[in-house]
């Protein structure tokens, strides 16, 4: 059971980390006005994702309904939901009302469809509206690989010419340490 909920935990932790990093950038006195505005937008998106992940019961957002989620992770036998679908976050419409459109939603697709539908600059049609994919949140192995700004988090690495082993550096470091 714990293993079936691991993907939800990773999404939850990544969303909280994104909120914390964006909040830290907003409070930074060295950030430019544009960086602060981008950080506020990322914080708002992350806060809406956080709210969707915490919803309980059978809500309008069926992707995180408990039974459906556990079946998609292969925990509930006999349910024919695709295993590990890819998801796209559709942001709120930006209206002034307080309904389900103000919180955004997650759209999931089987992997073979999502690779083409959720690709860079692709168009997603959802509830009568058209959205363009402008950025991606990649699956992260740990919280260390989450980027706080709009650039992709990377880790420097070096392959040893003698043994062929890949030496990984620390996030943000320029060169990995290679002990010989």
C-alpha positions as CSV (number, residue, x, y, z in Angstrom):
1,X,0.0,0.0,0.0
2,X,2.8,2.4,0.9
3,X,4.5,1.7,-2.4
4,X,1.3,2.5,-4.3
5,X,1.1,6.0,-2.7
6,X,4.8,6.8,-3.4
7,X,4.0,8.7,-6.6
8,X,1.5,10.8,-4.8
9,X,4.0,11.6,-2.1
10,X,6.6,12.6,-4.7
11,X,4.1,14.9,-6.4
12,X,3.1,16.3,-3.0
13,X,6.8,16.9,-1.8
14,X,7.7,18.4,-5.2
15,X,4.8,20.8,-5.0
16,X,5.7,21.9,-1.5
17,X,9.3,22.4,-2.5
18,X,8.3,24.4,-5.5
19,X,6.1,26.6,-3.2
20,X,9.0,27.1,-0.7
21,X,11.5,28.0,-3.4
22,X,9.2,30.4,-5.1
23,X,8.3,32.0,-1.7
24,X,12.0,32.4,-1.0
25,X,12.6,34.1,-4.3
26,X,9.7,36.5,-3.7
27,X,11.2,37.5,-0.4
28,X,14.7,37.9,-1.8
29,X,16.0,41.5,-1.9
30,X,18.3,40.6,-4.8
31,X,15.6,39.3,-7.2
32,X,14.5,41.6,-10.0
33,X,10.8,42.6,-10.4
34,X,10.4,40.2,-13.3
35,X,11.9,37.3,-11.3
36,X,9.5,38.1,-8.4
37,X,6.5,38.1,-10.7
38,X,7.5,34.7,-12.2
39,X,8.0,33.3,-8.7
40,X,4.6,34.5,-7.6
41,X,3.0,32.9,-10.7
42,X,4.8,29.6,-10.0
43,X,3.8,29.8,-6.3
44,X,0.1,30.3,-7.3
45,X,0.3,27.3,-9.7
46,X,1.9,25.1,-7.0
47,X,-0.6,26.2,-4.4
48,X,-3.5,25.2,-6.7
49,X,-1.8,21.8,-7.4
50,X,-1.3,21.4,-3.6
51,X,-5.0,22.0,-3.1
52,X,-5.9,19.4,-5.7
53,X,-3.6,16.8,-4.2
54,X,-5.1,17.3,-0.7
55,X,-8.8,17.0,-1.8
56,X,-10.6,14.1,-0.2
57,X,-13.6,12.1,-1.4
58,X,-15.1,11.8,-4.9
59,X,-14.6,15.3,-6.3
60,X,-14.8,16.8,-9.8
61,X,-11.1,16.0,-10.3
62,X,-11.4,12.3,-10.7
63,X,-7.7,11.7,-11.3
64,X,-7.0,11.9,-7.6
65,X,-10.1,10.0,-6.5
66,X,-8.6,7.4,-4.1
67,X,-9.9,4.2,-5.8
68,X,-9.0,5.5,-9.3
69,X,-5.5,6.5,-8.2
70,X,-4.8,3.2,-6.4
71,X,-6.0,1.3,-9.4
72,X,-3.8,3.3,-11.8
73,X,-0.8,2.4,-9.6
74,X,-1.7,-1.3,-9.9
75,X,-2.8,-1.7,-6.2
76,X,-6.4,-2.6,-6.9
77,X,-6.7,-5.7,-9.1
78,X,-9.4,-6.0,-11.6
79,X,-9.6,-2.3,-12.4
80,X,-8.6,-1.6,-16.0
81,X,-7.0,1.8,-15.5
82,X,-3.8,2.5,-17.3
83,X,-0.7,2.0,-15.1
84,X,1.3,5.2,-14.4
85,X,-0.4,7.7,-16.7
86,X,1.3,11.0,-17.5
87,X,-0.5,14.1,-16.2
88,X,-0.7,17.7,-17.3
89,X,-1.7,20.6,-15.0
90,X,-4.3,22.8,-16.5
91,X,-4.1,26.2,-14.7
92,X,-7.2,28.1,-13.4
93,X,-9.0,30.2,-15.9
94,X,-8.4,33.4,-14.0
95,X,-12.1,34.3,-13.5
96,X,-13.5,36.1,-10.5
97,X,-15.9,33.4,-9.5
98,X,-15.2,30.7,-6.9
99,X,-15.8,27.4,-8.6
100,X,-13.9,24.4,-9.8
101,X,-12.5,26.5,-12.7
102,X,-10.6,28.7,-10.2
103,X,-8.4,25.9,-8.9
104,X,-7.2,24.2,-12.1
105,X,-7.2,20.5,-12.8
106,X,-5.0,17.6,-13.7
107,X,-5.5,15.8,-17.0
108,X,-4.1,12.3,-17.4
109,X,-3.3,10.4,-20.5
110,X,-1.8,6.9,-21.1
111,X,1.9,7.2,-21.8
112,X,1.7,6.4,-25.5
113,X,-0.7,9.3,-26.0
114,X,0.8,11.7,-23.5
115,X,4.2,11.7,-25.1
116,X,2.8,13.4,-28.1
117,X,-0.1,15.4,-26.5
118,X,2.0,16.9,-23.7
119,X,5.1,17.6,-25.7
120,X,6.7,21.1,-26.0
121,X,4.4,23.7,-27.6
122,X,1.6,21.1,-28.1
123,X,-2.0,22.1,-27.8
124,X,-4.2,20.6,-25.2
125,X,-8.0,20.9,-25.6
126,X,-9.8,20.7,-22.2
127,X,-13.4,21.6,-21.4
128,X,-13.9,23.7,-24.5
129,X,-10.6,25.7,-24.2
130,X,-7.2,25.4,-25.8
131,X,-4.0,25.4,-23.8
132,X,-0.4,25.4,-25.1
133,X,2.3,23.4,-23.2
134,X,5.0,25.9,-22.2
135,X,6.9,24.0,-19.5
136,X,7.2,20.6,-17.9
137,X,7.7,19.3,-14.4
138,X,9.9,16.3,-14.9
139,X,9.8,13.3,-12.6
140,X,12.4,13.9,-9.8
141,X,14.3,11.3,-8.0
142,X,14.6,13.4,-4.9
143,X,13.8,16.9,-3.6
144,X,17.4,17.9,-4.5
145,X,16.5,17.8,-8.2
146,X,13.7,20.4,-8.0
147,X,14.5,23.8,-9.6
148,X,13.3,26.9,-7.8
149,X,13.3,29.1,-10.9
150,X,12.1,28.5,-14.5
151,X,15.3,26.7,-15.6
152,X,15.8,22.9,-15.5
153,X,17.6,21.5,-12.5
154,X,20.8,19.8,-13.5
155,X,23.7,18.0,-11.9
156,X,27.2,18.0,-13.3
157,X,28.8,14.6,-13.8
158,X,32.0,13.2,-15.1
159,X,32.7,9.8,-16.6
160,X,36.1,8.3,-15.5
161,X,38.3,7.4,-18.5
162,X,39.9,4.5,-16.6
163,X,37.0,2.7,-15.0
164,X,34.0,4.1,-16.9
165,X,32.2,5.0,-13.7
166,X,30.0,8.1,-13.7
167,X,30.8,10.5,-10.8
168,X,27.9,12.8,-9.9
169,X,28.4,16.2,-8.4
170,X,26.3,18.2,-6.0
171,X,23.3,20.2,-7.3
172,X,24.6,23.7,-8.2
173,X,28.3,22.7,-8.1
174,X,30.4,23.2,-11.3
175,X,32.5,20.1,-11.1
176,X,31.9,16.6,-9.5
177,X,34.5,15.4,-7.1
178,X,36.3,12.3,-8.4
179,X,38.4,10.4,-5.9
180,X,41.2,8.3,-7.4
